[in-house]
Amino acid sequence: MQTISQTNLQLKLMSRGKVRDTYDLGDKLLMVTTDRLSAFDVVLPDPIPYKGFVLNGLSAFWFEKIKNVIKNHVITSDFRKFPEEARRFKELENRSMIVKKANPLKVECVVRGYLAGSGWESYKKGEDICGVRLPPGLKESDRLQEPIFTPTTKAEVGHDMPITIKDVGDLLGEDVAEQLRESSIRIYENAAKIAEKSGIIIADTKFEFGVVDDEVVLIDELLTPDSSRFWPMDDYSPGRAQKSFDKQYVRDYLKSIGWNKQPPAPALPDEVIKNTVRKYVDAYEKLTGRKTTWQV
């Protein structure tokens, strides 16, 4: 399997993010999902085979499932329907989509249904989580009484920083802030019910929104192992960290070797790469119900 860590198409490159390369096609965009993996906001040197397939395929799956909740930026993820200028590049099949141009809203809209990750770390210290005060006595990985909206900044470089709903209102206006909070929680609740039928808990996730024709829509990726914390329901037990189908496995490995979270990132052993592929592909197959041949 040939991995793609960076695209160099004879098209107008608009931006290169941690994972996605975006090309300007005039009145629309070509968004390509590479096999790059970032951890602690640093891109790792080793691409993860099939990762682009998983992220692109899962995003397309979820955008279709959630379109009754809120509109999104997708025009098509069917390579056969791509403009001719993009169909020239066969390597784009299964890892790209054509999307509408949007003006991104500069916040990350995080929703937490369970107490984990940085939320758990803040809670242990007795701190609010982005301005939200949780009741005492909760354990790690506990399900919250109701999902909470815990936004962050969207940093071009470096780390995203936690902010409150008031901060979002100051940045974008109170009406838009409330719309983002309400939409994010509705999307999460709908997706969580769908995922549970596949045996997966969505512990938390993040969304991005943009404006198209004066309307707020979902953009970027949606409910992937990069943007979400996926746990197997059959192994779930509060009071400890959970097994996961996401890049938490890679984060845990990097913590175990004492990496200082500053670039350059260390190389990943072959076994860690293979296990990461298995986790990502497993998440895709369980959620979509589709079998693949994406193994290394």
C-alpha positions as CSV (number, residue, x, y, z in Angstrom):
1,M,0.0,0.0,0.0
2,Q,1.4,3.4,-1.0
3,T,0.9,6.0,1.6
4,I,0.4,9.7,0.8
5,S,2.0,12.0,3.3
6,Q,1.9,15.1,1.1
7,T,0.2,15.8,-2.2
8,N,1.8,17.8,-5.0
9,L,-0.9,18.1,-7.6
10,Q,-0.8,20.4,-10.6
11,L,-3.6,22.5,-9.0
12,K,-3.7,25.6,-6.9
13,L,-2.8,24.7,-3.4
14,M,-4.8,26.8,-0.9
15,S,-3.7,25.4,2.4
16,R,-1.8,22.5,4.0
17,G,-3.1,21.5,7.4
18,K,-1.9,18.9,9.8
19,V,-3.7,16.2,7.9
20,R,-5.5,17.8,4.9
21,D,-4.3,19.5,1.7
22,T,-6.9,21.8,0.2
23,Y,-6.9,22.9,-3.4
24,D,-8.8,25.8,-5.0
25,L,-10.9,24.8,-7.9
26,G,-12.4,28.2,-8.5
27,D,-16.0,28.1,-7.2
28,K,-15.3,25.0,-5.0
29,L,-12.5,23.2,-3.1
30,L,-10.8,19.9,-3.4
31,M,-10.1,18.6,0.1
32,V,-7.5,15.7,0.2
33,T,-7.0,13.6,3.4
34,T,-3.4,12.4,3.6
35,D,-2.0,9.7,5.8
36,R,-0.3,12.2,8.1
37,L,-0.9,11.8,11.8
38,S,-0.5,14.6,14.4
39,A,-0.2,14.2,18.1
40,F,-0.1,17.0,20.6
41,D,-0.3,19.4,17.6
42,V,2.9,18.0,16.0
43,V,2.8,16.1,12.7
44,L,4.6,12.8,13.1
45,P,7.2,11.7,10.6
46,D,5.6,8.3,9.8
47,P,2.4,8.2,7.7
48,I,-0.3,5.7,8.8
49,P,-1.4,3.5,5.8
50,Y,-5.1,3.8,4.9
51,K,-5.6,6.6,7.4
52,G,-6.7,9.0,4.7
53,F,-9.2,6.4,3.4
54,V,-10.7,6.0,6.9
55,L,-11.0,9.7,7.7
56,N,-12.4,10.6,4.3
57,G,-14.8,7.7,4.3
58,L,-16.0,8.2,7.9
59,S,-16.5,11.9,7.3
60,A,-18.6,11.2,4.2
61,F,-20.6,8.6,6.2
62,W,-21.4,11.0,9.0
63,F,-22.1,14.1,6.8
64,E,-24.8,12.0,5.1
65,K,-26.2,10.7,8.5
66,I,-26.3,14.2,10.1
67,K,-27.5,16.2,7.2
68,N,-31.0,16.3,8.7
69,V,-29.6,18.0,11.7
70,I,-27.5,20.7,10.0
71,K,-26.3,21.4,6.4
72,N,-22.6,20.7,5.5
73,H,-20.1,21.8,2.9
74,V,-19.9,18.5,0.9
75,I,-20.7,18.6,-2.8
76,T,-19.6,15.0,-3.5
77,S,-17.1,12.4,-2.2
78,D,-17.8,10.2,-5.3
79,F,-14.6,10.3,-7.3
80,R,-16.5,9.5,-10.5
81,K,-18.4,12.9,-10.1
82,F,-15.3,15.0,-9.5
83,P,-14.4,17.7,-12.0
84,E,-12.2,16.5,-14.8
85,E,-9.3,18.5,-13.6
86,A,-9.3,16.5,-10.3
87,R,-10.1,13.1,-11.9
88,R,-6.7,13.2,-13.6
89,F,-5.2,12.3,-10.2
90,K,-6.2,8.6,-9.5
91,E,-4.4,8.8,-6.1
92,L,-7.2,11.0,-4.9
93,E,-9.8,8.2,-5.0
94,N,-11.2,7.3,-1.6
95,R,-9.3,10.1,0.2
96,S,-10.8,13.3,-1.1
97,M,-14.1,15.2,-1.5
98,I,-15.3,18.3,-3.4
99,V,-16.7,20.9,-1.0
100,K,-18.3,24.3,-1.1
101,K,-16.1,27.3,-0.2
102,A,-16.9,28.5,3.3
103,N,-15.7,31.2,5.7
104,P,-14.4,29.2,8.7
105,L,-15.5,30.2,12.2
106,K,-12.3,30.4,14.2
107,V,-13.3,28.1,17.1
108,E,-13.2,24.3,17.7
109,C,-16.6,23.2,19.0
110,V,-15.9,20.3,21.4
111,V,-18.6,18.3,23.0
112,R,-18.0,15.9,25.8
113,G,-20.4,13.2,26.8
114,Y,-17.9,11.4,29.1
115,L,-15.2,12.6,31.5
116,A,-11.9,11.9,29.8
117,G,-8.7,13.4,28.5
118,S,-8.0,17.1,29.3
119,G,-11.5,17.4,30.8
120,W,-10.6,14.7,33.4
121,E,-7.3,16.4,34.1
122,S,-9.0,19.7,34.8
123,Y,-11.7,18.0,36.9
124,K,-9.2,16.3,39.1
125,K,-7.7,19.7,39.9
126,G,-11.1,21.0,40.9
127,E,-11.2,23.3,37.9
128,D,-14.1,24.2,35.6
129,I,-14.0,22.7,32.1
130,C,-14.2,25.7,29.7
131,G,-16.4,27.4,32.2
132,V,-18.6,24.4,32.9
133,R,-18.7,23.2,36.6
134,L,-19.3,19.5,37.0
135,P,-20.7,17.9,40.2
136,P,-18.3,16.3,42.7
137,G,-17.7,12.6,43.0
138,L,-17.2,11.7,39.3
139,K,-14.7,9.1,38.2
140,E,-12.5,9.0,35.1
141,S,-14.6,8.0,32.1
142,D,-17.9,8.5,33.8
143,R,-20.8,9.3,31.6
144,L,-22.0,12.9,32.2
145,Q,-25.6,13.6,33.0
146,E,-25.8,15.5,29.8
147,P,-23.3,16.5,27.1
148,I,-21.3,19.7,27.7
149,F,-20.0,22.2,25.2
150,T,-16.3,23.0,25.8
151,P,-14.9,25.1,23.0
152,T,-11.3,25.9,22.2
153,T,-9.5,28.4,20.1
154,K,-8.4,27.2,16.6
155,A,-4.7,27.9,16.4
156,E,-2.9,28.0,13.1
157,V,0.2,26.8,14.9
158,G,0.7,25.4,18.3
159,H,-1.9,24.3,20.8
160,D,-5.6,25.1,20.9
161,M,-6.6,26.8,24.1
162,P,-9.8,26.2,26.1
163,I,-12.3,29.0,26.1
164,T,-15.9,29.6,27.4
165,I,-19.2,30.1,25.6
166,K,-18.9,33.7,26.7
167,D,-15.5,33.9,24.9
168,V,-17.1,32.5,21.8
169,G,-19.9,35.1,22.0
170,D,-17.3,37.9,22.4
171,L,-15.5,36.5,19.3
172,L,-18.5,35.7,17.0
173,G,-21.5,37.2,18.6
174,E,-23.9,35.8,21.2
175,D,-26.4,34.5,18.7
176,V,-23.8,32.6,16.7
177,A,-22.2,31.2,19.9
178,E,-25.5,29.8,21.0
179,Q,-26.2,28.4,17.6
180,L,-22.8,26.6,17.6
181,R,-23.4,25.2,21.1
182,E,-26.9,24.0,20.3
183,S,-25.9,22.5,16.9
184,S,-22.8,20.8,18.3
185,I,-24.8,19.1,21.1
186,R,-27.6,18.0,18.7
187,I,-25.0,16.5,16.3
188,Y,-23.3,14.7,19.1
189,E,-26.5,13.3,20.6
190,N,-27.6,12.0,17.2
191,A,-24.3,10.5,16.3
192,A,-23.9,8.9,19.8
193,K,-27.1,7.0,19.3
194,I,-26.0,5.7,15.9
195,A,-22.6,4.7,17.2
196,E,-24.0,2.8,20.1
197,K,-25.9,0.5,17.7
198,S,-22.4,-0.4,16.3
199,G,-21.0,-1.1,19.8
200,I,-19.0,2.2,20.0
201,I,-19.2,5.0,22.6
202,I,-18.4,8.5,21.3
203,A,-16.8,9.9,24.5
204,D,-16.1,13.3,23.0
205,T,-15.6,14.9,19.6
206,K,-15.0,18.3,18.0
207,F,-16.7,20.0,15.1
208,E,-15.8,22.9,12.9
209,F,-18.3,25.3,11.3
210,G,-18.2,27.8,8.5
211,V,-20.5,30.2,6.7
212,V,-21.8,29.5,3.2
213,D,-24.3,32.0,1.7
214,D,-24.9,33.6,5.1
215,E,-25.7,30.2,6.6
216,V,-23.7,28.3,9.3
217,V,-22.8,24.8,8.0
218,L,-20.6,21.9,9.2
219,I,-17.1,21.8,7.5
220,D,-13.8,20.0,7.6
221,E,-14.0,16.4,9.0
222,L,-16.7,14.8,11.1
223,L,-16.6,12.2,13.8
224,T,-13.4,10.5,12.8
225,P,-10.8,8.8,15.0
226,D,-8.7,12.0,14.7
227,S,-11.4,14.3,15.9
228,S,-13.2,12.0,18.4
229,R,-12.6,9.6,21.3
230,F,-14.2,6.2,20.4
231,W,-14.5,3.5,23.0
232,P,-15.7,-0.1,22.6
233,M,-19.0,-0.5,24.6
234,D,-18.3,-4.1,25.6
235,D,-15.2,-3.1,27.5
236,Y,-16.4,0.2,29.0
237,S,-15.9,0.5,32.7
238,P,-15.8,3.9,34.6
239,G,-13.0,4.6,37.0
240,R,-10.1,4.0,34.5
241,A,-8.9,4.9,31.1
242,Q,-10.6,3.1,28.3
243,K,-9.4,1.1,25.3
244,S,-10.0,3.2,22.2
245,F,-10.3,3.1,18.4
246,D,-8.6,6.4,18.0
247,K,-5.1,8.1,18.1
248,Q,-5.1,8.0,21.9
249,Y,-3.1,4.8,21.5
250,V,-0.4,6.8,19.7
251,R,-0.5,9.6,22.3
252,D,-0.1,6.9,25.1
253,Y,2.9,5.5,23.3
254,L,4.5,8.9,22.9
255,K,4.0,9.6,26.6
256,S,5.5,6.3,27.5
257,I,8.8,7.1,25.8
258,G,9.0,10.5,27.5
259,W,8.7,12.7,24.4
260,N,8.5,16.4,25.4
261,K,5.7,17.1,22.8
262,Q,8.0,19.5,20.9
263,P,9.0,19.1,17.3
264,P,10.6,17.1,15.8
265,A,8.4,14.1,16.8
266,P,10.0,10.7,17.2
267,A,9.6,7.9,14.6
268,L,7.0,5.3,15.4
269,P,7.9,1.6,15.6
270,D,6.4,-0.7,12.9
271,E,4.2,-2.4,15.6
272,V,2.7,0.9,16.7
273,I,2.0,1.8,13.1
274,K,0.3,-1.5,12.4
275,N,-1.8,-1.4,15.6
276,T,-2.8,2.2,14.8
277,V,-4.0,1.0,11.3
278,R,-6.0,-1.8,12.9
279,K,-7.7,0.6,15.3
280,Y,-8.6,3.2,12.6
281,V,-9.9,0.5,10.2
282,D,-11.8,-1.3,13.0
283,A,-13.6,2.0,13.8
284,Y,-14.5,2.5,10.2
285,E,-15.8,-1.0,9.7
286,K,-17.8,-1.1,12.9
287,L,-19.5,2.3,12.3
288,T,-20.2,2.0,8.6
289,G,-20.9,-1.8,8.6
290,R,-18.6,-2.1,5.5
291,K,-15.8,-4.6,5.3
292,T,-12.5,-3.5,3.8
293,T,-9.2,-4.9,2.7
294,W,-7.3,-2.1,4.4
295,Q,-4.7,-4.0,6.5
296,V,-0.9,-4.0,6.7
